[in-house]
């Protein structure tokens, strides 16, 4: 919702006794509704999946397209299946290790497994094999009118073969053919992870600024409103961006 007054009326009519955490999809000033900013806005990469496979191919950046062609010439075998209900699955283990190594946070494995249990056909695992060796894995979450790039991991050999590029392309085609309109490729950080940002944007995705995270609690709305006005610097430029 772009209109804070509309969101305020919606929140006011909700029956809740506890605080409400709001994360708008677009920039919006919720301080006028007495909400307090908790996390500054992030920027994600979003890919429009409308059109045909040829249009998706045409939207790829040249270097990304070259890596895809390289991968397609490596005799890789790609499989697609529902994510197994296994907390010890190799992709979850690899993701946990990668988070520690690179210093970022993602869903804990238990939450990923809980989501897949509730959405059996919506959690799709794409795997690339070089012979019998697994060289890359990609987990995509299908929901509503779109999908989300959730976890990706590639081995050293897989990177040499551009395997993750082939998996993401396979996921893009599958999502489009199942009626998905957009693919959320997650947060882009050009300062701390420029390579990953280029990989995501190379698909033809565009940066999309979110609305940050806010807290709202009716019993203390007047106090929160005063705090919000003092803390607007955290959301500076939020309601003029995008």
BAROKOL-359409 format. One record per residue: residue number from 1; x, z, y of N, C-alpha, C in turn; residue in three letters. Coordinates in Angstrom, 1 decimal. Each point is the difference from the previous one (the first is absolute). Layout:
<rs>
R   drenlo      nxx      nzz      nyy     caxx     cazz     cayy      cxx      czz      cyy   pami
R      NUM        X        Z        Y        X        Z        Y        X        Z        Y    Ala
...
</rs>
This chain:
<rs>
R   drenlo      nxx      nzz      nyy     caxx     cazz     cayy      cxx      czz      cyy   pami
R        1      0.8      0.0     -1.2     -0.8      0.0      1.2      0.9      0.0      1.3    Unk
R        2     -0.3     -0.9      0.9      0.8     -0.1      1.2     -0.6      1.0      1.0    Unk
R        3     -1.3      0.3     -0.1     -0.7      0.8      1.0      0.0      1.5     -0.4    Unk
R        4      0.8      0.8      0.8      0.0      1.4     -0.4     -1.3      0.8      0.1    Unk
R        5     -0.9     -0.5      0.9     -1.3      0.7      0.2     -0.8     -0.2     -1.2    Unk
R        6      0.0     -1.2     -0.6     -0.7     -0.3     -1.2      0.5      0.9     -1.2    Unk
R        7      1.3      0.1     -0.1      0.6      0.8     -1.0     -0.3      1.5      0.2    Unk
R        8      0.0      0.4      1.3     -0.4      1.4      0.3     -1.4      0.3     -0.5    Unk
R        9     -0.9     -0.9      0.3     -1.4      0.2     -0.5     -0.1      0.1     -1.5    Unk
R       10      0.8     -0.9     -0.6      0.0      0.0     -1.5      0.5      1.3     -0.5    Unk
R       11      1.1      0.5      0.5      0.6      1.3     -0.4     -1.0      1.1      0.3    Unk
R       12     -0.6      0.0      1.1     -0.9      1.1      0.4     -1.2      0.1     -0.9    Unk
R       13     -0.5     -1.1     -0.5     -1.1      0.0     -0.9      0.4      0.3     -1.5    Unk
R       14      1.3      0.0     -0.2      0.4      0.3     -1.4     -0.2      1.5     -0.3    Unk
R       15     -0.4      0.4     -1.2     -0.1      1.4     -0.4      1.3      0.5     -0.6    Unk
R       16      0.8      0.6      0.8      1.3      0.5     -0.4      0.3      1.4      0.6    Unk
R       17      0.5      0.9     -0.8      0.4      1.3      0.6      1.5      0.1      0.2    Unk
R       18      0.7     -1.0     -0.5      1.5      0.1      0.2      0.5     -1.1      0.9    Unk
R       19      1.3      0.0      0.2      0.6     -1.0      0.8     -0.1     -1.4     -0.6    Unk
R       20     -0.1     -1.0      0.8     -0.1     -1.4     -0.4      1.3     -0.7      0.4    Unk
R       21      0.6     -0.7     -1.0      1.2     -0.8      0.3     -0.4     -1.5      0.1    Unk
R       22      0.3     -0.6      1.1     -0.4     -1.4      0.3      1.2     -0.9      0.1    Unk
R       23      0.0     -1.1     -0.7      1.1     -1.0      0.1     -0.6     -1.4      0.3    Unk
R       24     -0.3     -0.3      1.3     -0.6     -1.2      0.3      0.9     -1.2     -0.4    Unk
R       25     -0.7     -1.1     -0.3      0.7     -1.3     -0.4      0.5     -0.7      1.2    Unk
R       26     -0.5      0.3      1.2      0.4     -0.7      1.2      0.4      1.1      1.1    Unk
R       27      0.8     -0.3      1.0      0.3      0.9      1.0     -1.3      0.4      0.8    Unk
R       28     -0.2      1.3      0.2     -1.1      0.6      0.7      0.3      1.4      0.5    Unk
R       29     -0.5      0.3      1.2      0.3      1.3      0.6     -1.0      1.0     -0.4    Unk
R       30      0.3      0.8     -1.0     -1.0      1.0     -0.4      0.2      1.4      0.7    Unk
R       31      0.9      0.0      0.9      0.1      1.3      0.8     -1.2      0.2      0.8    Unk
R       32     -0.7     -1.0      0.4     -1.3      0.2      0.8     -1.1      0.6     -0.8    Unk
R       33      0.2      0.0     -1.4     -1.0      0.7     -0.8      0.5      1.3     -0.5    Unk
R       34      1.1      0.5      0.6      0.6      1.3     -0.3      0.9      0.0     -1.2    Unk
R       35      0.4     -1.2     -0.5      0.9      0.0     -1.1      1.4      0.2      0.4    Unk
R       36      0.9      0.5     -0.9      1.4      0.2      0.3      0.8     -0.9     -0.8    Unk
R       37      1.0     -0.7      0.6      0.8     -0.9     -0.8      1.0      0.7     -0.9    Unk
R       38      0.1     -0.4     -1.2      0.9      0.7     -1.0      1.2     -0.9     -0.3    Unk
R       39     -0.2     -1.3     -0.2      1.0     -0.9     -0.4     -0.1     -1.2      0.9    Unk
R       40      1.1     -0.5      0.6      0.0     -1.1      0.9     -0.3     -1.3     -0.8    Unk
R       41     -0.5     -1.0      0.6     -0.5     -1.2     -0.7      1.2     -0.8     -0.7    Unk
R       42     -0.3     -0.5     -1.2      0.9     -0.8     -0.7     -0.4     -1.5      0.1    Unk
R       43      0.9     -0.9     -0.4     -0.3     -1.4      0.0      0.1     -0.5     -1.4    Unk
R       44     -1.0     -0.7     -0.5      0.1     -0.5     -1.4      0.0     -1.5      0.1    Unk
R       45      0.4     -0.6     -1.1      0.0     -1.5     -0.2     -1.3     -0.4     -0.7    Unk
R       46     -0.8     -0.8      0.5     -1.3     -0.5     -0.6      0.0     -1.5     -0.2    Unk
R       47     -0.3     -0.4     -1.2      0.0     -1.4     -0.3     -1.4     -0.5     -0.2    Unk
R       48     -0.4     -1.1      0.7     -1.3     -0.6     -0.1      0.0     -0.9     -1.3    Unk
R       49     -0.9      0.3     -0.9      0.0     -0.8     -1.3     -1.1     -1.1      0.0    Unk
R       50     -0.6     -0.2      1.2     -1.0     -1.0      0.0      0.6     -1.4     -0.2    Unk
R       51     -0.8     -0.9     -0.5      0.4     -1.4     -0.2      0.4     -0.3     -1.4    Unk
R       52      1.0     -0.8     -0.2      0.4     -0.5     -1.3      1.4      0.5     -0.4    Unk
R       53      0.4     -0.3     -1.2      1.4      0.3     -0.4      1.0     -0.8      0.8    Unk
R       54     -0.4     -1.2      0.3      0.9     -0.8      0.8      0.2      0.5      1.4    Unk
R       55     -1.1      0.6      0.6      0.1      0.6      1.3      0.9      1.2      0.0    Unk
R       56     -0.1      0.8     -1.1      0.9      1.2     -0.2      1.4     -0.5      0.0    Unk
R       57      0.3     -1.0     -0.8      1.3     -0.5     -0.1      0.5     -0.5      1.3    Unk
R       58     -0.8     -0.7      0.8      0.4     -0.6      1.3      0.3      1.2      1.0    Unk
R       59     -0.6      1.1     -0.2      0.2      1.2      0.9      1.3      0.7     -0.2    Unk
R       60      0.6     -0.2     -1.2      1.3      0.7     -0.3      1.1     -0.5      1.0    Unk
R       61      0.8      1.0      0.4      1.2     -0.4      0.7      1.0     -0.7     -0.9    Unk
R       62      0.8     -0.9      0.6      0.8     -0.9     -0.8      0.9      0.8     -0.9    Unk
R       63      0.7      1.0      0.4      0.9      0.8     -0.9     -0.8      0.6     -1.1    Unk
R       64     -1.2      0.5      0.3     -0.8      0.6     -1.1     -0.4     -1.0     -1.0    Unk
R       65     -0.4     -1.2      0.5     -0.4     -1.1     -0.9      1.2     -0.4     -0.9    Unk
R       66      1.2      0.0      0.6      1.2     -0.4     -0.8      0.2      1.0     -1.1    Unk
R       67     -0.1      1.3      0.3      0.2      1.0     -1.0     -1.1     -0.1     -1.1    Unk
R       68     -1.2     -0.4      0.4     -1.1     -0.2     -1.0      0.4     -1.1     -0.9    Unk
R       69      0.5     -1.1      0.5      0.4     -1.2     -0.8      1.2      0.4     -0.9    Unk
R       70      0.9      0.8      0.5      1.1      0.5     -0.8     -0.5      0.8     -1.2    Unk
R       71     -0.9      0.9      0.3     -0.6      0.8     -1.1     -0.7     -0.8     -1.0    Unk
R       72     -0.8     -1.0      0.4     -0.7     -0.9     -0.9      0.9     -0.8     -0.9    Unk
R       73      1.3     -0.1      0.4      0.9     -0.8     -0.8      0.8      0.9     -0.9    Unk
R       74     -0.3      1.3     -0.1      0.8      0.9     -0.8     -0.6      0.3     -1.4    Unk
R       75     -1.0     -0.7     -0.3     -0.6      0.1     -1.4     -0.5      1.5     -0.2    Unk
R       76     -0.6      0.5      1.1     -0.5      1.4     -0.1     -1.4     -0.1     -0.6    Unk
R       77     -0.4      1.0     -0.8     -1.4      0.1     -0.5     -0.7      1.1      0.8    Unk
R       78     -1.1     -0.3      0.5     -0.8      1.0      0.8     -1.3      0.4     -0.7    Unk
R       79     -0.2      1.3     -0.2     -1.2      0.5     -0.6     -0.9      0.7      1.0    Unk
R       80     -1.3      0.1     -0.3     -0.9      0.8      0.9     -0.9      0.8     -0.9    Unk
R       81     -0.1      1.3      0.3     -0.8      0.9     -0.8     -0.5      1.2      0.8    Unk
R       82     -1.0      0.7     -0.5     -0.4      1.2      0.7      1.1      1.0     -0.1    Unk
R       83      0.3      0.8      1.0      1.0      1.0      0.0     -0.2      1.0     -1.1    Unk
R       84      0.9      0.2     -1.0     -0.2      0.9     -1.1     -0.2      1.5      0.5    Unk
R       85     -0.8      0.7     -0.7     -0.3      1.4      0.4      1.1      0.8     -0.6    Unk
R       86      1.2      0.0      0.7      1.2      0.6     -0.6      0.8      0.6      1.2    Unk
R       87      0.0      1.3      0.2      0.8      0.6      1.1      1.5     -0.2     -0.2    Unk
R       88      0.4     -0.4     -1.2      1.4     -0.2     -0.2      0.4     -1.5      0.0    Unk
R       89     -0.9     -0.8      0.5      0.3     -1.5      0.0      1.2     -0.3      0.8    Unk
R       90      0.8     -0.9     -0.4      1.3     -0.3      0.5     -0.1     -0.4      1.5    Unk
R       91     -1.1     -0.6      0.5     -0.1     -0.4      1.4     -0.1      1.3      0.9    Unk
R       92     -0.8      0.9     -0.5     -0.2      1.3      0.8      1.3      0.8      0.0    Unk
R       93      0.7      0.0     -1.1      1.3      0.7     -0.1      1.0     -0.7      1.0    Unk
R       94      0.1     -1.3      0.0      0.9     -0.8      0.9     -0.4      0.2      1.4    Unk
R       95     -1.3      0.1      0.3     -0.4      0.2      1.4      0.4      1.4      0.5    Unk
R       96     -0.2      1.0     -0.8      0.4      1.4      0.3      1.5      0.0      0.3    Unk
R       97      0.8     -0.6     -0.8      1.5      0.0      0.2      0.3     -0.7      1.2    Unk
R       98     -0.7     -1.1      0.3      0.3     -0.8      1.2     -0.3      0.7      1.3    Unk
R       99     -1.1      0.8     -0.1     -0.4      0.8      1.2      1.1      1.0      0.3    Unk
R      100      0.5      0.7     -1.0      1.1      0.9      0.2      1.3     -0.7      0.6    Unk
R      101      0.3     -1.1     -0.5      1.2     -0.7      0.4     -0.1     -0.6      1.4    Unk
R      102     -1.2     -0.5      0.4     -0.1     -0.6      1.3     -0.6      0.9      1.0    Unk
R      103     -0.5      1.2     -0.4     -0.5      0.9      1.0     -1.4     -0.3      0.6    Unk
R      104     -0.9     -0.5     -0.8     -1.4     -0.2      0.5     -1.0      0.6     -0.9    Unk
R      105     -1.2      0.1      0.4     -1.1      0.6     -0.8     -1.1     -1.0     -0.3    Unk
R      106     -0.5      0.1     -1.2     -1.1     -0.8     -0.4     -1.0      1.0     -0.8    Unk
R      107     -1.0     -0.6     -0.6     -0.9      0.9     -0.8      0.8      0.6     -1.1    Unk
R      108     -0.3      1.3     -0.4      0.5      0.5     -1.2     -0.5     -0.7     -1.2    Unk
R      109      0.7     -0.1     -1.1     -0.5     -0.7     -1.2     -1.4      0.5     -0.4    Unk
R      110     -0.2      1.3      0.1     -1.3      0.5     -0.5     -1.2     -0.6      0.8    Unk
R      111      0.2     -0.2      1.3     -1.0     -0.6      0.8     -0.2     -1.5     -0.4    Unk
R      112      1.1     -0.7     -0.2     -0.2     -1.4     -0.4     -0.7     -0.1     -1.3    Unk
R      113      0.3      0.9     -1.0     -0.7      0.0     -1.3     -1.5      0.3      0.2    Unk
R      114     -0.3      1.0      0.9     -1.4      0.3      0.2     -0.7     -1.2      0.6    Unk
R      115      0.6     -0.7      0.9     -0.7     -1.2      0.6     -0.2     -1.0     -1.1    Unk
R      116      1.0     -0.3     -0.8     -0.2     -1.0     -1.1     -1.0      0.4     -1.0    Unk
R      117     -0.2      1.3     -0.3     -1.0      0.4     -0.9     -1.4     -0.2      0.6    Unk
R      118     -0.1      0.1      1.3     -1.3     -0.2      0.6     -0.3     -1.4      0.3    Unk
R      119      1.0     -0.9      0.0     -0.1     -1.4      0.3      0.8     -0.8     -1.0    Unk
R      120     -0.5      0.0     -1.3      0.8     -0.6     -1.1      0.3     -1.4      0.3    Unk
R      121     -0.9     -0.8      0.4      0.2     -1.4      0.2      0.6     -0.3      1.4    Unk
R      122      0.1      1.0      0.8      0.5     -0.3      1.4      1.5      0.3      0.2    Unk
R      123      0.6      0.6     -1.0      1.5      0.3      0.0      0.7     -1.0     -0.9    Unk
R      124      0.6     -1.0      0.6      0.6     -1.1     -0.8      1.5      0.1      0.1    Unk
R      125      0.6      0.0     -1.2      1.4      0.0     -0.2      0.5     -1.4     -0.3    Unk
R      126      0.9     -0.5      0.9      0.7     -1.2     -0.3      1.4      0.3     -0.4    Unk
R      127      0.5     -0.6     -1.1      1.3      0.2     -0.5      0.7     -1.3     -0.3    Unk
R      128      1.3      0.0      0.4      0.8     -1.2     -0.2      1.0      0.3     -1.1    Unk
R      129      0.1     -0.9     -0.9      1.0      0.1     -1.2      1.0     -1.1      0.1    Unk
R      130      1.2      0.3     -0.3      1.1     -1.0     -0.3      0.3      0.2     -1.4    Unk
R      131     -0.6     -0.9     -0.8      0.1      0.2     -1.5     -0.9      1.2     -0.3    Unk
R      132      0.6      1.0     -0.6     -0.8      1.2     -0.4      0.3      1.1      1.0    Unk
R      133      0.8     -0.2      1.0      0.4      1.0      1.0     -0.9      0.0      1.2    Unk
R      134     -0.5      1.2      0.3     -0.8      0.2      1.2      0.9      0.0      1.2    Unk
R      135     -0.2     -0.9      1.0      0.9     -0.1      1.1     -0.7      0.3      1.3    Unk
R      136     -1.4      0.1      0.0     -0.7      0.4      1.2     -1.4      0.4     -0.3    Unk
R      137     -0.6      0.9      0.8     -1.4      0.4     -0.2     -0.6      0.1      1.4    Unk
R      138     -1.3     -0.2      0.0     -0.8      0.1      1.3     -1.4      0.5     -0.4    Unk
R      139     -0.4      1.0      0.7     -1.3      0.6     -0.2     -0.9     -0.3      1.3    Unk
R      140     -1.1     -0.7     -0.2     -0.9     -0.3      1.1     -1.3      0.7     -0.2    Unk
R      141     -0.6      0.5      1.0     -1.3      0.7      0.0     -1.0     -0.9      0.6    Unk
R      142     -1.0     -0.3     -0.8     -1.1     -0.9      0.5     -1.2      0.9      0.4    Unk
R      143     -0.5     -0.2      1.2     -1.1      0.9      0.5     -0.7     -0.7      1.1    Unk
R      144     -1.4      0.1     -0.1     -0.8     -0.6      1.1      0.2     -1.5      0.1    Unk
R      145      0.3     -0.4      1.2      0.2     -1.4      0.3      1.5     -0.3      0.1    Unk
R      146      0.9      0.9     -0.5      1.4     -0.3      0.1      0.8      0.6     -1.1    Unk
R      147      1.3      0.1      0.2      0.9      0.6     -0.9      1.2      0.6      0.7    Unk
R      148      0.7      0.9     -0.7      1.2      0.7      0.6      1.2     -0.1     -0.9    Unk
R      149      1.1     -0.4      0.6      1.3      0.1     -0.7      0.4      1.4     -0.1    Unk
R      150      0.0      0.6     -1.3      0.1      1.4     -0.1      1.4      0.4     -0.4    Unk
R      151      0.6     -0.6     -1.1      1.3      0.3     -0.5      0.7     -1.2     -0.4    Unk
R      152      1.2     -0.2      0.3      0.8     -1.1     -0.5      1.4      0.5     -0.3    Unk
R      153      0.6     -0.5     -1.1      1.3      0.4     -0.4      0.7     -1.2     -0.7    Unk
R      154      1.3     -0.2      0.3      0.7     -1.1     -0.6      1.4      0.4     -0.4    Unk
R      155      0.4     -0.4     -1.2      1.4      0.3     -0.4      1.0     -0.8      0.6    Unk
R      156      1.3      0.3     -0.2      1.0     -0.9      0.6     -0.1     -1.4     -0.5    Unk
R      157     -0.2     -0.2     -1.2     -0.2     -1.4     -0.6     -1.2     -0.6      0.6    Unk
R      158     -1.1      0.8      0.2     -1.2     -0.6      0.6      0.2     -0.4      1.4    Unk
R      159      0.8      0.7      0.8      0.3     -0.4      1.4      0.8     -1.3      0.0    Unk
R      160      0.9     -0.2     -1.0      0.7     -1.2      0.0     -0.9     -1.2     -0.4    Unk
R      161     -1.1      0.3     -0.6     -0.9     -1.1     -0.4     -1.2     -0.1      0.9    Unk
R      162      0.0      0.8      1.1     -1.2      0.0      0.9     -1.3      0.3     -0.7    Unk
R      163      0.1      0.9     -0.9     -1.2      0.3     -0.9     -1.1      0.6      0.8    Unk
R      164      0.3      0.9      1.0     -1.1      0.7      0.7     -0.8     -1.0      0.9    Unk
R      165      0.7     -1.0      0.5     -0.6     -1.1      0.8     -1.1     -0.7     -0.9    Unk
R      166      0.4     -0.3     -1.2     -0.9     -0.7     -1.0     -1.2      0.9     -0.3    Unk
R      167      0.2      1.3     -0.2     -1.1      1.0     -0.3     -0.9      0.1      1.2    Unk
R      168      0.5      0.1      1.2     -0.9      0.1      1.2     -0.8     -1.3      0.2    Unk
R      169      0.6     -1.1     -0.3     -0.7     -1.3      0.1     -1.1      0.0     -1.0    Unk
R      170      0.3      0.4     -1.2     -1.0      0.0     -1.1     -1.2      1.0      0.4    Unk
R      171      0.3      1.1      0.6     -1.0      1.0      0.4     -0.8     -0.6      1.2    Unk
R      172      0.6     -0.7      0.9     -0.7     -0.7      1.1     -1.1     -1.0     -0.6    Unk
R      173      0.5     -0.8     -0.9     -0.9     -1.0     -0.6     -1.2      0.7     -0.7    Unk
R      174      0.4      1.0     -0.8     -1.1      0.7     -0.8     -1.0      0.7      0.9    Unk
R      175      0.5      0.6      1.1     -0.9      0.7      0.9     -1.0     -1.0      0.7    Unk
R      176      0.6     -1.1      0.4     -0.8     -1.1      0.7     -1.1     -0.5     -0.9    Unk
R      177      0.4     -0.2     -1.3     -0.9     -0.6     -0.9     -1.1      1.0     -0.5    Unk
R      178      0.3      1.3      0.2     -1.1      1.0     -0.3     -0.8      0.4      1.2    Unk
R      179      0.1     -0.8      1.1     -0.8      0.3      1.1      0.5      0.8      1.1    Unk
R      180      1.3      0.5     -0.1      0.6      0.8      1.0      0.2     -0.8      1.3    Unk
R      181     -0.2      0.6      1.1      0.1     -0.7      1.3      1.4      0.3      0.6    Unk
R      182      0.5      1.2     -0.2      1.3      0.5      0.6      0.8      0.7     -1.0    Unk
R      183      1.3      0.0      0.3      1.0      0.8     -0.8      0.7      0.9      1.0    Unk
R      184     -0.1      1.3     -0.2      0.8      1.0      0.8      1.3      0.2     -0.7    Unk
R      185      1.1     -0.4      0.7      1.3      0.1     -0.6      0.7      1.3      0.4    Unk
R      186     -0.7      0.9      0.7      0.6      1.3      0.3      0.7      0.0      1.3    Unk
R      187      0.6      1.2      0.3      0.7      0.2      1.3      1.2     -0.9      0.1    Unk
R      188      0.2     -0.5      1.2      1.3     -0.8      0.3      0.8      0.8      1.0    Unk
R      189      1.3      0.2     -0.4      0.9      0.8      0.9      1.3     -0.9      0.1    Unk
R      190      0.0     -0.7      1.2      1.1     -0.9      0.2      1.3      0.7      0.3    Unk
R      191      0.0      1.3      0.3      1.2      0.8      0.3      0.6      0.6     -1.3    Unk
R      192     -0.8      0.6     -0.8      0.6      0.7     -1.2      0.0     -0.9     -1.2    Unk
R      193     -0.9     -1.0     -0.1     -0.1     -0.9     -1.1     -0.3     -1.4      0.4    Unk
R      194      1.0     -0.6      0.7     -0.2     -1.4      0.5     -0.2     -1.0     -1.1    Unk
R      195      0.7      0.2     -1.1     -0.1     -1.0     -1.1     -1.3      0.0     -0.6    Unk
R      196     -0.6      1.2     -0.2     -1.3      0.1     -0.6     -1.1     -0.6      1.0    Unk
R      197      0.2      0.3      1.3     -0.9     -0.5      1.0      0.0     -1.6      0.0    Unk
R      198      1.2     -0.6     -0.1      0.1     -1.4      0.0     -0.7     -0.6     -1.3    Unk
R      199      0.2      0.7     -1.1     -0.6     -0.4     -1.3     -1.5      0.0      0.2    Unk
R      200     -0.6      1.0      0.5     -1.5      0.1      0.2     -0.5     -1.1      1.0    Unk
R      201      0.7     -0.1      1.1     -0.5     -0.9      1.0      0.3     -1.5     -0.4    Unk
R      202      0.9     -0.1     -0.9      0.3     -1.4     -0.5     -1.1     -0.6     -0.7    Unk
R      203     -1.0      0.8     -0.5     -1.1     -0.6     -0.7     -1.0     -0.7      1.0    Unk
R      204      0.3      0.2      1.3     -1.0     -0.5      1.0     -0.9      1.1      0.5    Unk
R      205      0.3      1.2     -0.4     -0.8      1.2      0.5      0.4      0.2      1.4    Unk
R      206     -1.0      0.7      0.7      0.2      0.3      1.4      0.0      1.5      0.2    Unk
R      207      0.7      0.5      1.0      0.0      1.4      0.3     -1.4      0.5      0.5    Unk
R      208     -0.4      1.1     -0.5     -1.3      0.5      0.4      0.1      1.5      0.3    Unk
R      209     -0.2      0.4      1.3      0.1      1.4      0.4     -1.2      0.8     -0.4    Unk
R      210      0.3      1.2     -0.6     -1.1      0.9     -0.4     -0.3      0.9      1.1    Unk
R      211     -0.9      0.9     -0.3     -0.5      1.0      1.1      0.6      1.4     -0.1    Unk
R      212      1.0      0.2     -0.8      0.5      1.3     -0.1     -0.9      1.0     -0.8    Unk
R      213      0.4      1.2     -0.1     -0.8      1.0     -0.7     -0.4      1.1      1.0    Unk
R      214     -1.3      0.4     -0.1     -0.5      1.0      1.0     -0.8      1.1     -0.8    Unk
R      215      0.0      1.1      0.6     -0.8      1.2     -0.5     -1.2      0.2      0.9    Unk
R      216     -1.1      0.3     -0.6     -1.2      0.3      0.8     -0.8      1.1     -0.7    Unk
R      217     -0.4      1.0      0.8     -0.7      1.2     -0.6     -1.0      0.5      1.0    Unk
R      218     -1.3     -0.2     -0.2     -1.1      0.4      0.9      0.1      1.4      0.6    Unk
R      219      0.3      1.0     -0.8      0.0      1.4      0.5      1.0      0.2      1.1    Unk
R      220      1.1     -0.8      0.0      1.0      0.2      1.1      0.2     -1.2      0.8    Unk
R      221     -1.0     -0.9      0.1      0.1     -1.2      0.7      0.5      0.1      1.4    Unk
R      222     -0.6      1.0      0.8      0.5      0.2      1.4      1.5      0.3      0.1    Unk
R      223      0.5      0.9     -0.9      1.4      0.3      0.0      0.8     -1.2     -0.4    Unk
R      224     -0.4     -0.7     -1.1      0.7     -1.2     -0.4      0.0     -1.1      1.0    Unk
R      225     -1.0     -0.1      0.8      0.0     -1.0      1.1      1.0      0.3      1.0    Unk
R      226      0.2      1.3      0.3      1.1      0.3      1.0      1.4     -0.3     -0.6    Unk
R      227      0.1      0.4     -1.2      1.3     -0.3     -0.7      0.3     -1.5     -0.1    Unk
R      228     -1.1     -0.7     -0.3      0.2     -1.5     -0.1      0.4     -0.6      1.3    Unk
R      229     -0.5      0.5      1.1      0.3     -0.6      1.3      1.5      0.3      0.3    Unk
R      230      0.5      1.2     -0.4      1.4      0.3      0.2      0.9     -0.7     -0.9    Unk
R      231     -0.5     -0.5     -1.2      0.8     -0.6     -1.0     -0.1     -1.5     -0.1    Unk
R      232     -0.6     -0.6      1.1     -0.2     -1.4      0.0      1.3     -0.8     -0.2    Unk
R      233      1.1      0.5      0.4      1.3     -0.7     -0.1      0.2     -0.4     -1.4    Unk
R      234     -0.5      0.7     -1.0      0.2     -0.4     -1.4     -0.6     -1.3     -0.3    Unk
R      235     -1.1     -0.3      0.6     -0.7     -1.2     -0.2      0.1     -1.0      1.1    Unk
R      236      1.1      0.1      0.8      0.2     -0.8      1.2     -0.1     -1.5     -0.4    Unk
R      237     -0.8     -0.7      0.7     -0.2     -1.4     -0.2     -0.9     -0.4     -1.2    Unk
R      238     -0.5      1.0     -0.6     -0.8     -0.2     -1.2     -1.3     -0.8      0.3    Unk
R      239     -0.7      0.3      1.0     -1.3     -0.7      0.3      0.2     -1.2      0.8    Unk
R      240      1.2     -0.4      0.4      0.3     -1.3      0.6      0.7     -0.9     -0.9    Unk
R      241      0.5      0.5     -1.2      0.7     -0.9     -0.9     -1.0     -0.8     -0.8    Unk
R      242      0.5     -1.1     -0.6     -0.7     -0.8     -0.9     -1.3     -0.5      0.6    Unk
</rs>
